[in-house]
């Protein structure tokens, strides 16, 4: 329960600002728990090279809630990999 609370606080801190800085996402990734899921990276959903998504699946159980997070990128930088804490 505590890791989920910490993650929610980190995510809330990022969302409360107009844009997440590199320091904020690094901090959020640092405190997130990454042990209880499998990750399928860069699944294609469209014709363009950038049309990929990462799927995070819990290791155990079923009927888990679904979270959809759209990384919109930046004007000149950014990467969906920076936001791994959302799927943790």
Backbone as CSV, one residue per row, in Angstrom:
resi,resn,N_x,N_y,N_z,CA_x,CA_y,CA_z,C_x,C_y,C_z
1,UNK,0.817,-1.192,0.000,0.000,0.000,0.000,0.865,1.261,0.000
2,UNK,1.932,1.238,0.792,2.803,2.407,0.874,3.451,2.745,-0.458
3,UNK,4.003,1.766,-1.221,4.584,2.122,-2.521,3.562,2.760,-3.453
4,UNK,2.317,2.293,-3.426,1.276,2.882,-4.279,1.012,4.324,-3.862
5,UNK,1.005,4.591,-2.571,0.797,5.948,-2.081,1.939,6.861,-2.506
6,UNK,3.169,6.369,-2.390,4.333,7.153,-2.799,4.273,7.441,-4.288
7,UNK,3.908,6.420,-5.081,3.798,6.599,-6.525,2.721,7.614,-6.864
8,UNK,1.586,7.538,-6.205,0.509,8.501,-6.451,0.954,9.919,-6.119
9,UNK,1.687,10.073,-5.050,2.190,11.397,-4.680,3.176,11.912,-5.723
10,UNK,4.066,11.035,-6.202,5.034,11.441,-7.222,4.337,11.807,-8.515
11,UNK,3.360,11.006,-8.917,2.611,11.290,-10.136,1.818,12.583,-9.981
12,UNK,1.211,12.773,-8.839,0.456,14.007,-8.582,1.347,15.233,-8.630
13,UNK,2.560,15.103,-8.110,3.496,16.232,-8.145,3.855,16.584,-9.578
14,UNK,4.068,15.579,-10.419,4.391,15.843,-11.828,3.208,16.470,-12.559
15,UNK,2.019,15.940,-12.321,0.834,16.433,-13.018,0.479,17.850,-12.587
16,UNK,0.766,18.187,-11.342,0.390,19.501,-10.842,1.172,20.635,-11.498
17,UNK,2.270,20.314,-12.111,3.061,21.319,-12.810,2.702,21.300,-14.286
18,UNK,3.012,22.357,-14.998,2.636,22.432,-16.408,3.353,21.395,-17.253
19,UNK,4.539,20.998,-16.883,5.286,19.960,-17.608,6.287,19.343,-16.657
20,UNK,6.487,18.052,-16.792,7.468,17.375,-15.944,8.874,17.666,-16.448
21,UNK,9.730,18.022,-15.535,11.124,18.236,-15.895,11.870,16.906,-15.821
22,UNK,13.041,16.859,-16.376,13.855,15.639,-16.326,14.103,15.231,-14.875
23,UNK,14.343,16.177,-13.997,14.584,15.870,-12.587,13.352,15.235,-11.948
24,UNK,12.160,15.747,-12.272,10.936,15.195,-11.689,10.685,13.763,-12.128
25,UNK,10.841,13.466,-13.420,10.591,12.096,-13.867,11.680,11.144,-13.382
26,UNK,12.901,11.617,-13.258,13.969,10.784,-12.712,13.658,10.440,-11.259
27,UNK,13.187,11.413,-10.499,12.826,11.172,-9.099,11.654,10.194,-9.009
28,UNK,10.647,10.367,-9.848,9.489,9.477,-9.824,9.884,8.053,-10.209
29,UNK,10.741,7.896,-11.207,11.214,6.561,-11.584,12.054,5.943,-10.475
30,UNK,12.766,6.766,-9.736,13.625,6.259,-8.664,12.865,5.687,-7.489
31,UNK,11.690,6.237,-7.184,10.944,5.751,-6.023,9.876,4.733,-6.392
32,UNK,9.597,4.543,-7.671,8.583,3.577,-8.090,9.099,2.151,-7.899
33,UNK,8.188,1.247,-7.641,8.526,-0.164,-7.492,8.363,-0.860,-8.838
34,UNK,9.429,-1.458,-9.354,9.401,-2.052,-10.680,9.463,-3.572,-10.670
35,UNK,9.105,-4.233,-9.584,9.339,-5.656,-9.503,8.202,-6.584,-9.869
36,UNK,6.973,-6.141,-9.908,5.855,-7.066,-9.996,5.062,-6.923,-11.287
37,UNK,5.753,-6.820,-12.404,5.067,-6.710,-13.680,5.984,-7.202,-14.794
38,UNK,5.373,-7.451,-15.939,6.174,-7.703,-17.133,5.914,-6.548,-18.093
39,UNK,6.909,-6.223,-18.889,6.805,-5.087,-19.808,7.042,-5.563,-21.234
40,UNK,6.120,-5.203,-22.112,6.284,-5.462,-23.536,6.483,-4.097,-24.184
41,UNK,7.687,-3.843,-24.645,8.049,-2.514,-25.144,7.870,-2.410,-26.655
42,UNK,7.537,-1.207,-27.090,7.503,-0.824,-28.507,6.586,-1.683,-29.368
43,UNK,5.383,-1.958,-28.861,4.383,-2.658,-29.665,3.832,-1.679,-30.698
44,UNK,3.752,-2.092,-31.944,3.312,-1.210,-33.026,1.794,-1.124,-33.074
45,UNK,1.262,0.092,-33.202,-0.182,0.273,-33.360,-0.547,1.076,-34.608
46,UNK,0.427,1.512,-35.368,0.152,2.302,-36.567,1.291,2.209,-37.560
47,UNK,1.167,2.918,-38.685,2.138,2.779,-39.766,3.453,3.549,-39.571
48,UNK,3.474,4.540,-38.702,4.670,5.363,-38.530,5.622,4.747,-37.505
49,UNK,6.914,5.010,-37.643,7.882,4.464,-36.675,7.601,4.893,-35.233
50,UNK,7.035,6.063,-35.058,6.746,6.552,-33.707,5.465,5.961,-33.128
51,UNK,4.695,5.216,-33.911,3.428,4.637,-33.445,3.690,3.348,-32.670
52,UNK,4.242,3.506,-31.471,4.512,2.360,-30.613,3.989,2.629,-29.218
53,UNK,3.770,1.564,-28.473,3.330,1.690,-27.087,4.032,0.634,-26.254
54,UNK,4.079,0.879,-24.962,4.620,-0.090,-24.012,3.449,-0.613,-23.192
55,UNK,3.414,-1.917,-22.983,2.347,-2.552,-22.226,2.942,-3.134,-20.948
56,UNK,2.404,-2.737,-19.815,2.844,-3.221,-18.512,1.746,-4.124,-17.966
57,UNK,2.085,-5.369,-17.669,1.113,-6.342,-17.178,1.528,-6.847,-15.801
58,UNK,0.576,-6.917,-14.860,0.897,-7.460,-13.537,1.337,-8.917,-13.638
59,UNK,2.253,-9.317,-12.769,2.757,-10.689,-12.783,1.732,-11.685,-12.264
60,UNK,0.905,-11.251,-11.350,-0.036,-12.159,-10.707,-1.433,-11.572,-10.704
61,UNK,-2.400,-12.416,-10.469,-3.786,-11.987,-10.330,-4.453,-11.705,-11.659
62,UNK,-5.681,-11.238,-11.565,-6.435,-10.870,-12.756,-7.431,-9.787,-12.395
63,UNK,-8.098,-9.258,-13.400,-9.094,-8.194,-13.215,-8.515,-6.953,-12.558
64,UNK,-7.294,-6.590,-12.944,-6.657,-5.386,-12.428,-7.233,-4.156,-13.142
65,UNK,-7.200,-2.995,-12.503,-7.639,-1.769,-13.192,-6.706,-1.441,-14.355
66,UNK,-7.210,-0.685,-15.300,-6.437,-0.285,-16.473,-6.105,1.192,-16.375
67,UNK,-4.843,1.534,-16.635,-4.411,2.925,-16.673,-3.873,3.192,-18.071
68,UNK,-4.382,4.230,-18.712,-3.896,4.612,-20.033,-3.174,5.944,-19.870
69,UNK,-1.924,5.991,-20.304,-1.113,7.199,-20.185,-0.582,7.537,-21.569
70,UNK,-0.926,8.703,-22.069,-0.457,9.153,-23.373,0.716,10.097,-23.179
71,UNK,1.869,9.683,-23.659,3.026,10.562,-23.642,2.977,11.369,-24.924
72,UNK,2.839,12.670,-24.794,2.710,13.526,-25.965,4.028,14.027,-26.511
73,UNK,5.102,13.727,-25.835,6.394,14.217,-26.311,6.593,15.678,-25.960
74,UNK,7.642,16.211,-26.439,7.949,17.614,-26.227,8.186,18.274,-27.570
75,UNK,8.400,19.542,-27.539,8.645,20.246,-28.804,9.908,19.749,-29.476
76,UNK,10.920,19.463,-28.650,12.185,19.041,-29.250,12.872,17.904,-28.510
77,UNK,12.229,17.369,-27.498,12.872,16.298,-26.745,11.820,15.489,-26.001
78,UNK,12.272,14.453,-25.350,11.386,13.615,-24.556,11.297,12.210,-25.115
79,UNK,10.920,11.285,-24.236,10.830,9.888,-24.624,9.855,9.197,-23.678
80,UNK,9.038,8.311,-24.207,8.079,7.593,-23.369,8.770,6.755,-22.304
81,UNK,9.993,6.348,-22.552,10.739,5.559,-21.585,10.998,6.325,-20.287
82,UNK,10.940,7.639,-20.334,11.152,8.447,-19.128,10.006,8.289,-18.130
83,UNK,8.871,7.826,-18.599,7.676,7.758,-17.759,7.342,6.335,-17.342
84,UNK,8.355,5.509,-17.109,8.127,4.127,-16.683,7.389,4.047,-15.362
85,UNK,7.544,5.046,-14.514,6.894,5.012,-13.201,5.387,4.939,-13.303
86,UNK,4.804,5.390,-14.410,3.347,5.335,-14.574,2.881,3.883,-14.656
87,UNK,3.665,3.034,-15.284,3.291,1.635,-15.430,3.699,0.743,-14.284
88,UNK,4.494,1.272,-13.359,5.008,0.445,-12.264,3.943,0.149,-11.235
